[in-house]
């Protein structure tokens, strides 16, 4: 569980560093998406703790994909992909 939350924190740092002038994805949207991701992760793990490792791997894969993100739009897309992976 700790590793899982560390991944979410890493993504939050990615999003924070990617904030730019992109009007389609604001800091508030990034914050909301981060909260949505955390809630989805917690719900998924609570529902089925045996899936924690699989979910962590999925989130890490998306994090790696967007590691070089430099815009808020890319950070929003990363969050959307991670939320979809957790809920999917």
Secondary structure, DSSP 8 states (H G I E B T S, - for coil): -HHHHHHHHHHHHHHHHH--S-TTS-HHHHHHHHHHHHHHHHHHHHH-GGGHHHHHHHHHHHHHHTTT--SHHHHHHHHHHHHHHHH-
